[in-house]
Amino acid sequence: MEAEFPIVEGASEENLRTAAGYLPGTASLGKEGNSVIAAHRSHTHGRMFNRLEEIEAGEEIVIVSETGEKTFSVFNKTIVSPNDTSVLSQDTNGESIVTLITCTPMKNLTHSLIVQGKYNE
């Protein structure tokens, strides 16, 4: 799966209309902790996190920012209730991870799809 889109600071509704949003207060990409990024699932194939459910363990998430390219290996994919904030935890045992969050299922957004990857230094 391949997708390209901007990541902006903050996951406000306005930001999420056109980009993925980095949740303030979470770790910086590639630093110890949990960097959390949320995006909508557009009904347009390949847009935003539309195809996030296709990612499997062992695949890579590549994020390019002003500080360079960061690659993460997917280790977890799960579905949680929207009230489950445990996926935002910064307790990562010294590791750097990224957590991608979107709503699921596509037609009846009742839960959150979570994909997490560990940083490949």
N, C-alpha and C positions, 0 to 999 in steps of 0.2 A: 504494500500500500504506500502511496506517495501523496503528500499534500503539502502545499506551501501557502502560508498566510501569516500576517503580522501578529506579534504578541505585544500587547500594550500593558502599561501599568494600571492595575485595577480591573475588577470584574463587574463593573457597573453594567446595567442593561444597555446603556448607550454604547459603551465600548464593545460589548459582545455582539452588537449588530453587525460589526464589520471586522472584528478581530478576535483572537483569543485573549483572555485576560489573566495576567500574573497576579496572584493574590498577595497583596502587601502583608508583611509580617511573616512571610514564609522565607525559607533560605534562598540565597542567590544561587543561580544555576551553577552547578559544579562545586559549590561549597558544601561543607558539612551541614546536613539537615535535609529538609523536605521542601523542594520548590514546587509550588502548586499552580497549575495552569488550567483554567476552565474555558470552555467554548460551547456554543450551541451546536446542534446537529441540524444543519440545513437540509432541506428536502432536495437540494441540488446535489447530484452524485459527485463525490469527491470534494465537496466544499466544507470547510471548517472540520469539525469532528464527526462528520457524516459517516465515515467508514471506520471509526475507532474500534468497533467490535471485531474487526477483521485482524487486528494485531494479536499475535500469539507470543507466548513465553519464548525468549531467546532472540526475538527480532529486535531491531534497533530503532530508537527514536533519536533523530539528529536535530538539534536546535542550533541555529546560527544567530549570534547576537553580536553586539559591538565588541564584546570581549573574545570573540572567536567561535569556533564550532565545538559543540559539546555533544558527545554520543552517550546514550544510555541504553542498557540492555533490559528488555522487558522481563520482569520476574513475577508480576502479579497482575491478574485481571479479575475483577469481581464486580458484583452489583450490590449496592447498599441502598438503604432507605435514605431519602433526602435529609433526614435528621441526624444521620450517622456522621459525626465530625471526626471520628477516629482516623480517617484517611488524611487529615490535616496535621497529624501529630508530627512534631519536630524531633521526637526521640527515635533516631535512626542508627543508634549504636556506632556513631562516628562516620557513617557512610553518607554519601551524597546521592539523593534520589530525586526523581521528578515524578509528580503525580498529575495525571491528566484526568479531568472530570468533565462529564457531559450527562445530559438527561437520557433516560431510556425507559421504555421502548419508544421508537420513533413516533408512533401515532398517539400514544397514551402515556405521557411523560410522568410516570409515577415513581421512578427510582433514579439512582445515579450509577452510571457506568464508570468504573475506575480502572485506569491502566497505570501501573507504576514501573519505573525503570531505574536501575543502578548505574551511576556514572562510571564510564570506562576511562580512567585517567591515562 
